[in-house]
Amino acid sequence: MQLTEKLFLAFSLIGLAGCGAATDNETTRSGLKRADFQTVVNGDSTDLYTLIGPTGMEVCITNYGGRVVSILVPDTAGKFRDVVLGYDHIYAYTVQPSSFGAVIGRFANRIAYGRFVLDGDTVQLDQNSGEHTIHGGSQGWRQQVWDAVQFDDSTLVLRYHSPDGESGFPGAVDTEITYRVTGQQELIITYTAQASERTVINLTNHSFFNLSGNPERTVLSDILYVNADRYTPLDSTLITTGALLPVTGTPFDFTSPASISENIARDSTHTQLKRAGGIDHNLVLNTAGDLRQLAARLYSPASGIALEVYTDEPGLQVYTGNMLDGSQTGKGGKVFARHGAICLETQHFPDSPNKPDWPSTILEPGQEYRSTCIYRFTTGFRNLRALESATLEM
């Protein structure tokens, strides 16, 4: 047994006796009941874990799909709001496939026709999005139960072993994801992975954010900034074409803070918007993998809450909840309205295994995959001018 495995086992025993063993009838400040997340899925036990930061920020996560179920942060008046979409019972996550708050793997986003060539061999994947593969296939990691250890009040570690051939992907992969809440009101997500043989990997978190705290209210009036001069356009089946086009003059130009609705209205007949039903596009970040550089900032005038995104990934998928249609009811009986959330998914570019000129997603045996995403929540922006000034000072 390797040292890391020994430490994981040791802390597992501590976690079972300590942080991870709160009473089953515990209710979180966001209103979730731990007992409602305790069941057995695919022969493995699920649970709910609560992380608390020094400022009172609360993040609740289930080990079913590594899903962020709730994020509680204060608004400008000091009132705490739950700013992500999710369900208040594990059953709702299991009855139909969804991506709400989930770990997306083994490969985030789409792969054309569910296949790619690796070392001269054609790899055929599970096709779960028409003729394409999305988010790792129908048995992707969002549908798996992860081993969980809560090290302390602010840190949770999840582990998953993906067997060789799962959803068609070559090689076994061992993955570890750490969620940590900090005193700066950050949720830091760190991914690591090792493979038994050459494979591809691209991990992200698929949280749906609504900074107003009300998913019945659309995010279209929110102000968005993305540090990206280019985007990857889609064909008629939502597969990236291979081009990297400038965002200038398009609905995808958020290089200056702008309301989402303003950008969409700028050219509502744009072919790319019509294909995706709104924005659902990968933007090519200018940050060159530097975690210190701001990748994106989202601001809600309704709450005064701003979300900053930092990442070492080259891309950011911006998705404006186009497929939410009011048919789903989440926590507190709130209906998920169309455009009732926005996803900001840090990632390598969609369909990268079929685009050799793009940043590689190949993981070699003996190497470690590592990716970090920081979601930082702040307040204090009084208006758009203050937001623009803060952006210019970055």
Secondary structure, 3 states (H helix, E strand, C coil): CCHHHHHHHHHHHHHHHCHHHCCCCCECCCCCEHHHHCCEECCEECCEEEEECCCCCEEEEECECCEEEEEEEECCCCCEEECECCCCCHHHHHHCCCCCCCEECCECCEEHHHEEEECCEEEECCCCECCEEECCCCCCHHHCECEEEEEECCEEEEEEEECCCHHHCCCCEEEEEEEEECCCCEEEEEEEEEECCCEECECEECCCECCCCCCCCCCCCCEEEECEEEEECECCCCCECCCCEECCCCCCCCCCCEEHHHHHHHCCCCHHHHHHCCCEEEEEECCCCCCCCCCEEEECCCCCCEEEEEECCCEEEEECCCCCCCCCECHHHCECCCCCCEEEEEECCCCHHHCCCCCCCEECCCCCEEEEEEEEEECCCCCHHHHHHHHHCC
